Amino acid sequence: MHSFTSSLHHCVFATKDREPWLTPDIRERLWPYLGGIARENDMKTLAIGGVADHVHLLISLSATMSVSKAMQLLKGNSSKWIHEMFPRLRSFAWQEGYGAFSIGVSGIEETRMYISNQEEHHRTRTYREEVITFLERHRLPFDDAMLD
């Protein structure tokens, strides 16, 4: 018997202290690198984007990959790569946590568009406001202190 799974997640994580480390030239190289990490670890990236202080990914996970393992691989390997490729960023780090929100197949295109429009989106909304919206939409309890 074969197993069939559909595990789609909109993941979001920020730089430590939301420092604006991710300049356009770094993002231009980081997005493909994140895609490569995913591919090497049996994940599929359907969209990658973000702004100077945070990243959004739409990923499809295999039946054997947990969200926490996926985030560990993506954040850990990309942090190491940033330190190696951009020595001036030796203070760079990702925040401790992440947000991961499941979506259905019918939400793929809407999520892709949302991720591709991050620059525009963040002209009027902060990262904090964005995360609160996700948490409320997915009915996840949180304490304001968790968002700092």
C-alpha positions in Angstrom: 0.0 0.0 0.0 1.3 3.5 -0.9 1.0 6.5 1.3 -0.1 9.8 -0.1 0.3 13.1 1.7 -0.2 16.8 1.1 1.6 18.9 3.6 1.7 22.5 2.5 3.0 25.2 4.9 3.4 29.0 4.8 6.5 29.5 6.9 7.8 32.8 8.2 10.9 33.7 10.2 12.7 36.9 11.0 16.3 38.0 11.5 17.4 38.3 15.1 16.0 41.5 16.6 14.5 42.1 13.2 17.7 43.6 12.0 17.5 44.6 8.3 20.4 42.3 7.2 18.7 40.9 4.1 19.5 43.6 1.5 18.3 43.1 -2.1 21.7 41.6 -3.2 21.7 39.1 -0.3 18.0 38.2 -1.0 18.8 37.6 -4.7 21.3 34.9 -3.6 19.5 33.7 -0.5 16.2 32.7 -2.1 17.8 30.2 -4.5 20.0 28.9 -1.7 17.0 28.2 0.5 15.4 26.4 -2.5 18.5 24.3 -2.8 18.5 23.4 0.9 14.8 22.3 0.5 15.5 20.3 -2.6 18.5 18.5 -0.9 16.2 17.5 2.0 13.2 16.2 0.1 11.1 19.4 0.4 9.6 21.4 -2.4 9.6 25.2 -2.4 6.6 26.7 -4.1 7.5 30.3 -3.3 10.2 32.2 -1.5 10.2 35.9 -0.7 10.5 38.5 2.0 12.0 41.8 2.9 15.1 43.0 4.8 14.1 41.5 8.1 12.2 38.4 7.4 11.6 35.5 5.0 8.4 33.8 3.8 8.4 30.3 2.3 5.6 28.2 0.9 6.9 24.6 1.2 5.6 21.1 0.6 6.9 18.6 3.0 7.3 14.9 2.5 5.5 12.4 4.8 8.6 11.9 6.8 9.6 15.6 7.3 8.3 17.5 10.3 7.9 21.3 10.2 10.4 21.7 13.0 13.0 19.7 11.2 12.4 21.6 8.0 12.8 24.9 9.8 16.0 23.7 11.6 17.5 22.7 8.2 16.5 25.8 6.4 17.5 28.3 9.1 20.6 26.5 10.2 22.1 25.9 6.8 21.2 29.3 5.5 22.7 31.0 8.5 26.0 29.1 8.0 26.0 30.0 4.3 25.4 33.7 5.1 28.4 33.7 7.5 30.6 32.0 4.9 29.5 34.1 1.8 29.2 37.5 3.6 32.0 37.8 6.2 30.9 41.3 7.1 27.7 39.7 8.4 29.4 37.7 11.2 26.8 39.0 13.6 23.9 37.7 11.5 21.4 35.3 13.1 17.8 34.2 12.6 15.3 34.7 15.4 14.8 31.8 17.7 11.3 30.7 16.5 9.2 30.7 13.4 5.6 30.7 12.2 4.3 27.8 10.2 0.7 27.8 8.9 -0.9 25.0 7.0 -2.7 25.8 3.8 -4.8 23.8 1.5 -4.2 23.2 -2.2 -6.8 25.8 -3.0 -4.7 28.4 -1.2 -1.4 27.9 -3.2 -1.9 30.7 -5.7 -3.1 33.2 -3.1 -0.1 32.4 -0.9 2.3 32.6 -3.8 1.0 36.1 -4.6 1.2 37.2 -1.0 4.8 36.1 -0.8 5.8 37.7 -4.1 4.2 41.0 -3.0 6.1 41.4 0.3 7.8 44.7 -0.6 4.4 46.3 -1.4 2.7 44.7 1.6 5.2 46.0 4.1 4.8 49.6 3.1 1.7 49.7 5.2 2.0 46.8 7.7 4.8 45.8 10.1 6.1 42.3 10.5 4.5 42.2 14.0 1.1 43.1 12.6 1.5 40.5 9.9 2.4 37.7 12.4 -0.5 38.7 14.6 -2.9 38.5 11.7 -1.6 34.9 10.9 -1.9 33.8 14.5 -5.5 35.2 14.8 -6.5 33.7 11.5 -5.3 30.3 12.6 -6.7 30.7 16.1 -3.4 30.3 17.8 -3.1 31.7 21.3 -0.1 34.0 21.9 1.2 36.4 24.4 2.5 39.8 23.1 5.9 39.1 24.8 6.3 36.1 22.4 6.4 38.5 19.4 9.5 40.5 20.5 
